[in-house]
Amino acid sequence: GGASLYLFTDGYADQFGGPKGKKFKYKQMEELLIMNADKSMADQKNILEQKLKEWKGNLEQVDDILIIGIRI
């Protein structure tokens, strides 16, 4: 177990995509992090990458994306 700390830029939440071409948003990002918090950091990285790929589909990446996760 242990606590986890996440630091991130706005790029992930601001990415357009999904069925309506909308921004991913911070609430959805928070839910994704909480839902996968019990997984290893490596697994979380893979999940975040896959979700972003699915979300943006054929749309361009709109900004830089940086997410740092630390398990304490």
C-alpha positions in Angstrom: 0.0 0.0 0.0 1.1 3.4 0.9 0.0 6.8 -0.3 0.5 8.1 -3.8 1.3 11.6 -5.0 0.6 12.7 -8.6 1.9 15.9 -10.2 0.7 16.7 -13.7 0.4 19.4 -16.3 -2.9 20.4 -17.8 -2.3 18.5 -21.1 -4.0 15.2 -20.2 -7.2 16.9 -18.9 -7.3 19.4 -21.8 -7.0 16.7 -24.5 -9.9 16.7 -26.9 -11.5 13.4 -27.8 -14.2 10.9 -26.9 -17.5 10.5 -28.8 -18.2 14.3 -28.8 -14.7 15.7 -29.3 -14.8 17.3 -25.8 -11.9 17.8 -23.3 -11.1 14.8 -21.0 -11.4 17.1 -17.9 -9.9 16.9 -14.4 -12.9 15.0 -12.8 -12.5 12.1 -15.3 -8.7 12.1 -14.8 -9.2 12.0 -11.0 -11.6 9.1 -11.2 -9.1 7.2 -13.5 -6.3 7.7 -11.0 -8.4 6.7 -8.0 -9.8 3.7 -9.8 -6.3 2.4 -10.5 -4.4 3.6 -7.4 -4.0 0.0 -6.1 -2.1 -1.0 -9.2 1.7 -0.7 -9.7 3.0 2.6 -11.0 4.1 0.8 -14.2 0.6 -0.5 -14.7 -0.9 2.9 -14.0 1.4 4.4 -16.7 0.2 1.8 -19.2 -3.5 2.4 -18.3 -3.1 6.2 -18.6 -1.4 5.9 -22.0 -4.0 3.5 -23.3 -6.9 5.6 -22.1 -5.4 8.7 -23.7 -4.9 6.9 -27.0 -8.5 5.7 -26.9 -9.8 9.1 -25.9 -8.0 11.2 -28.6 -8.6 8.7 -31.4 -7.5 10.4 -34.6 -7.4 13.9 -33.1 -4.1 15.6 -32.7 -2.5 15.9 -29.2 -3.2 19.6 -28.2 -0.5 20.1 -25.6 2.5 18.6 -23.8 1.5 15.9 -21.3 3.4 15.2 -18.1 2.2 13.0 -15.3 4.5 12.1 -12.4 3.3 9.4 -9.9 5.2 8.7 -6.7 4.3 5.9 -4.2 5.2 7.0 -0.7 
